[in-house]
Amino acid sequence: MNLENTQIQMKKGVLEYCILHIISRGEVYASDMLGELTKARMIIVEGTLYPLLSRLKNSGLVDYKWIESKSGPPRKYYTLTSKGKEFLNGLEETWKEIQYSTAQITNNHSSN
């Protein structure tokens, strides 16, 4: 088994949740998402982010609008739809369950 591959799969598993959480705060530009994810050590590239944003849009979870930029072409800003808010609420419940279950297992020091 390859440790790096397993680590990548673990991060991929929470990436959609993190992106939806970032978008839930209000209109956000993709490069700002990349910056926040990178700062949090969730390193991803544009080639991963943009297809994920397209899937979220096609699923009706996010929407976007074009906003004129003073320093170049218009920018696409993403927002959460009402369906996306419901979806994120479900993911938040699942995340809490995973955290609880993982803590129960990893903090169990009894020897069987």
For each residue, the residues with C-beta under 8 A, 3 or more apart:
1: 5 6
2: 5 6
3: 6 7
4: 7 8
5: 1 2 8 9
6: 1 2 3 9 10
7: 3 4 10 11
8: 4 5 11 12
9: 5 6 12 13
10: 6 7 13 14
11: 7 8 14 15 42
12: 8 9 15
13: 9 10
14: 10 11 17 18 42 95
15: 11 12 18 19 37 42 44 48 52
16: 19 20 52 56 91
17: 14 20 21 88 91 92 95
18: 14 15 21 22 37 40 42
19: 15 16 22 23 33 37 49 52 53 56
20: 16 17 23 24 56 61 62 80 84 87 88 91
21: 17 18 24 25 88
22: 18 19 25 28 33 36 37
23: 19 20 28 33 62 78 79 80 84
24: 20 21 80 84 85 88
25: 21 22 28
26: 79
27: 65 67 77 78 79
28: 22 23 25 32 33 77 78 79
29: 32 33 75 76 77 78
30: 33 34 46 49 50 53 76 78
31: 34 35
32: 28 29 35 36
33: 19 22 23 28 29 30 36 37 49 78
34: 30 31 37 38 44 46 49
35: 31 32 38 39
36: 22 32 33 39 40
37: 15 18 19 22 33 34 40 42 43 44 49
38: 34 35 41 42 43 44
39: 35 36
40: 18 36 37
41: 38
42: 11 14 15 18 37 38
43: 37 38
44: 15 34 37 38 48 49
45: 48 49
46: 30 34 49 50
47: 50 51
48: 15 44 45 51 52
49: 19 30 33 34 37 44 45 46 52 53
50: 30 46 47 53 54
51: 47 48 54 55
52: 15 16 19 48 49 55 56
53: 19 30 49 50 56 57 62 78
54: 50 51 57 58
55: 51 52 58 59
56: 16 19 20 52 53 59 61 62 84
57: 53 54 60 61 62 63 64
58: 54 55
59: 55 56
60: 57 81 83 84
61: 20 56 57 80 81 83 84 87
62: 20 23 53 56 57 78 79 80 81 84
63: 57 78 79 80 81
64: 57 76 77 78 79
65: 27 76 77 79
66: 74 75 76 77
67: 27 74 75 76 77
68: 74
69: 72 73 74 75
70:
71:
72: 69
73: 69
74: 66 67 68 69
75: 29 66 67 69
76: 29 30 64 65 66 67
77: 27 28 29 64 65 66 67
78: 23 27 28 29 30 33 53 62 63 64
79: 23 26 27 28 62 63 64 65
80: 20 23 24 61 62 63 84 85 88
81: 60 61 62 63 84 85
82: 85 86
83: 60 61 86 87
84: 20 23 24 56 60 61 62 80 81 87 88
85: 24 80 81 82 88 89
86: 82 83 89 90
87: 20 61 83 84 90 91
88: 17 20 21 24 80 84 85 91 92
89: 85 86 92 93
90: 86 87 93 94
91: 16 17 20 87 88 94 95
92: 17 88 89 95 96
93: 89 90 96 97
94: 90 91 97 98
95: 14 17 91 92 98 99
96: 92 93 99 100
97: 93 94 100 101
98: 94 95 101 102
99: 95 96 102 103
100: 96 97 103 104
101: 97 98 104 105
102: 98 99 105 106
103: 99 100 106 107
104: 100 101 107 108
105: 101 102 108
106: 102 103
107: 103 104
108: 104 105
109:
110:
111:
112:
